[in-house]
Amino acid sequence: MRSFVYDQPARRVIFAAGALDRLAEEIARAGYRRVLMLSTPGQRFAAEAARALADVLAGTCDIAAMHVPIETVHVARARAREAGADSLLAIGGGSTIGLAKAIALERELPIVAVPTTYAGSEMTPIYGISEGGVKKTGRDSRVLPRIVLYDPRLTLSLPAAVSGPSGMNAVAHAVEALYAHDANPVITLLSVESIRALSRALPIVVRTPGDVDARTEALYGAWLAGISLGAVGMALHHRLCHVLGGSFNLPHAEVHTVVLPHVVSFNRDAAPEAMRMIADALGATDAARGLYDLARQMGAPASLQEISMPYEGLDGVATIVASSPPYNPRAIDVEGVRALLESAYRGTRP
Ligand SMILES: NC(=O)c1ccc[n+]([C@@H]2O[C@H](COP(=O)([O-])OP(=O)(O)OC[C@H]3O[C@@H](n4cnc5c(N)ncnc54)[C@H](O)[C@@H]3O)[C@@H](O)[C@H]2O)c1
């Protein structure tokens, strides 16, 4: 067995259909008395959470937006200051949790997260803020949520067309954790279990969005994927998606969905053990084709072309990624990445 470092900060997770009903109790247990609640505009759960918090709700801020624009960060930080907040409640997807992280980065307020998608941000110390079309990301332990309530009930309203790609975004975290440079046996176990749970649940979720059992299993898989993302380093897939999404404002989860099978195919011969684990977890004979087929089963976008990536942008993306390559099991060069992007653009089965 290879040597490893396992360094997981402790945090509290409540996972239950109906977990939101325990929000007030958890806030009281933690001793928070002035909670600023963050959400996207018009979130139904936010109203439910606000009622539950009653007199410890110090204010609300429903301006969360994709990729955490700096303008929203300025407003939300001011709101936290004015409200005299001693804690933040983020109820929503990665964008809402990202906004809470951006406040915590400056004001060191503890975050309570109630995720309503499968993105996984609630389990990571990773933050991102967009400014002038560029998204800067970093790691800081101050932004890691202290308490996370997973309530599958809240995901029932996530439309099928959002659920599939959001789930594939989670699968991508687990996949890259399996060939991470700092992989460790605990995270490997969680990642395999994550892929197994998500690949079993997501096709049912997309077919029957109101199926609570499938929603529960998908959220469980997303939790494990989030832990993996936060615990070990990601590789070519995450870098490529970051550059593609950031440079061309492409939808985050859809980019992950389209690109993943092609990166896995690129890495096929360089990470045979990871490939075997991914394929087994998917119940497929080949990891890359298994991932491609899973996305097709869900009717998710198959190509970069479909999600409005301009073809003439592919060369530039390949050059950017190859000029400062992340760790990856297979060496990264412009030609290899360009060929991978060509397949992803066309959406061919790897
Ligand atoms: N820092 C990290 O570790 C990390 C990890 C994953 C993703 N992210 C970031 O998160 C963002 C993407 O997050 P996302 O994919 O969760 O999307 P999102 O948070 O942008 O949500 C997408 C849309 O779905 C709506 N929505 C969310 N939950 C819903 C529900 N249950 N029912 C109905 N509508 C719902 C939201 O209001 C929003 O309009 C990206 O900016 C990405 O970079 C960060």
Ligand as a Chemical Component Dictionary entry (heavy atoms), coordinates in Angstrom:
data_LIG
# 
_chem_comp.id                   LIG 
_chem_comp.type                 NON-POLYMER 
_chem_comp.pdbx_formal_charge   0 
_chem_comp.three_letter_code    LIG 
# 
loop_
_chem_comp_atom.comp_id 
_chem_comp_atom.atom_id 
_chem_comp_atom.alt_atom_id 
_chem_comp_atom.type_symbol 
_chem_comp_atom.charge 
_chem_comp_atom.model_Cartn_x 
_chem_comp_atom.model_Cartn_y 
_chem_comp_atom.model_Cartn_z 
_chem_comp_atom.pdbx_ordinal 
LIG N1  N1  N 0  -16.187 25.682 -4.114  1  
LIG C1  C1  C 0  -16.519 24.448 -4.402  2  
LIG O1  O1  O 0  -16.062 23.512 -3.774  3  
LIG C2  C2  C 0  -17.512 24.213 -5.501  4  
LIG C3  C3  C 0  -17.920 22.906 -5.816  5  
LIG C4  C4  C 0  -18.863 22.727 -6.823  6  
LIG C5  C5  C 0  -19.396 23.834 -7.482  7  
LIG N2  N2  N 1  -18.978 25.081 -7.136  8  
LIG C6  C6  C 0  -19.547 26.283 -7.804  9  
LIG O2  O2  O 0  -20.962 26.247 -7.650  10 
LIG C7  C7  C 0  -21.592 26.827 -8.782  11 
LIG C8  C8  C 0  -22.591 25.868 -9.370  12 
LIG O3  O3  O 0  -23.472 25.422 -8.367  13 
LIG P1  P1  P 0  -24.759 24.555 -8.699  14 
LIG O4  O4  O 0  -24.463 23.653 -9.836  15 
LIG O5  O5  O -1 -25.195 23.976 -7.422  16 
LIG O6  O6  O 0  -25.813 25.599 -9.256  17 
LIG P2  P2  P 0  -26.429 26.943 -8.652  18 
LIG O7  O7  O 0  -26.168 27.080 -7.204  19 
LIG O8  O8  O 0  -25.943 28.054 -9.543  20 
LIG O9  O9  O 0  -27.979 26.701 -8.863  21 
LIG C9  C9  C 0  -28.498 26.621 -10.166 22 
LIG C10 C10 C 0  -29.943 27.108 -10.195 23 
LIG O10 O10 O 0  -30.772 26.140 -9.569  24 
LIG C11 C11 C 0  -31.590 26.746 -8.592  25 
LIG N3  N3  N 0  -31.808 25.735 -7.553  26 
LIG C12 C12 C 0  -30.897 25.288 -6.667  27 
LIG N4  N4  N 0  -31.435 24.308 -5.933  28 
LIG C13 C13 C 0  -32.716 24.132 -6.367  29 
LIG C14 C14 C 0  -33.777 23.253 -6.004  30 
LIG N5  N5  N 0  -33.604 22.317 -5.081  31 
LIG N6  N6  N 0  -34.950 23.366 -6.657  32 
LIG C15 C15 C 0  -35.109 24.276 -7.636  33 
LIG N7  N7  N 0  -34.144 25.124 -8.039  34 
LIG C16 C16 C 0  -32.958 25.055 -7.405  35 
LIG C17 C17 C 0  -30.824 27.966 -8.142  36 
LIG O11 O11 O 0  -31.680 28.933 -7.585  37 
LIG C18 C18 C 0  -30.173 28.414 -9.434  38 
LIG O12 O12 O 0  -31.041 29.223 -10.172 39 
LIG C19 C19 C 0  -20.476 27.173 -9.750  40 
LIG O13 O13 O 0  -20.163 28.539 -9.613  41 
LIG C20 C20 C 0  -19.310 26.314 -9.281  42 
LIG O14 O14 O 0  -18.065 26.858 -9.615  43 
LIG C21 C21 C 0  -18.063 25.294 -6.166  44 
# 
loop_
_chem_comp_bond.comp_id 
_chem_comp_bond.atom_id_1 
_chem_comp_bond.atom_id_2 
_chem_comp_bond.value_order 
_chem_comp_bond.pdbx_ordinal 
LIG N1  C1  SING 1  
LIG C1  O1  DOUB 2  
LIG C1  C2  SING 3  
LIG C2  C3  SING 4  
LIG C2  C21 DOUB 5  
LIG C3  C4  DOUB 6  
LIG C4  C5  SING 7  
LIG C5  N2  DOUB 8  
LIG N2  C6  SING 9  
LIG N2  C21 SING 10 
LIG C6  O2  SING 11 
LIG C6  C20 SING 12 
LIG O2  C7  SING 13 
LIG C7  C8  SING 14 
LIG C7  C19 SING 15 
LIG C8  O3  SING 16 
LIG O3  P1  SING 17 
LIG P1  O4  DOUB 18 
LIG P1  O5  SING 19 
LIG P1  O6  SING 20 
LIG O6  P2  SING 21 
LIG P2  O7  DOUB 22 
LIG P2  O8  SING 23 
LIG P2  O9  SING 24 
LIG O9  C9  SING 25 
LIG C9  C10 SING 26 
LIG C10 O10 SING 27 
LIG C10 C18 SING 28 
LIG O10 C11 SING 29 
LIG C11 N3  SING 30 
LIG C11 C17 SING 31 
LIG N3  C12 SING 32 
LIG N3  C16 SING 33 
LIG C12 N4  DOUB 34 
LIG N4  C13 SING 35 
LIG C13 C14 SING 36 
LIG C13 C16 DOUB 37 
LIG C14 N5  SING 38 
LIG C14 N6  DOUB 39 
LIG N6  C15 SING 40 
LIG C15 N7  DOUB 41 
LIG N7  C16 SING 42 
LIG C17 O11 SING 43 
LIG C17 C18 SING 44 
LIG C18 O12 SING 45 
LIG C19 O13 SING 46 
LIG C19 C20 SING 47 
LIG C20 O14 SING 48 
# 
